[in-house]
Amino acid sequence: MTTQTPIAFSGSIPKYYDTYLGPLLFEPYAEDLARRVRELKPADILELAAGTGCLTQRLPEAAPRPGSLHRI
């Protein structure tokens, strides 16, 4: 019988992901989606499952009015 050791992000791995990999993979999509939100001018924005947070950082400036951005 073998035992498995759980694997977790620890140490500098999350830092490197946030600093390099997250922006490389997700920034273009976050910028595009924030631009689309600004153009659509929705009454409210509901953000679910924020993931890397790249879009989360851009949504407040894209929100049509203060208080129209809701996060779960």
C-alpha positions, 0 to 999 in steps of 0.5 A: 500500500502506498501513501500519497502526500498532498501537494499544495502551493506554498513558498514562492510558487503563488508569488510567481504565479501572481507576478508572472503567469497570471498576468501573462495568461489572463491580463489580455482577457481581463482588459477585453472583458472590462472594455466590453463591460464599459461599452455595454453600460450594464445596470449592475455587475455580478462577479462570481468565481474571481479566479486570479483577480485580474478582472476584479482589479479592472471592474470597478473602473468599468462599473457604470456607477458606484455600488453597481459591482457585486462580488460573491 
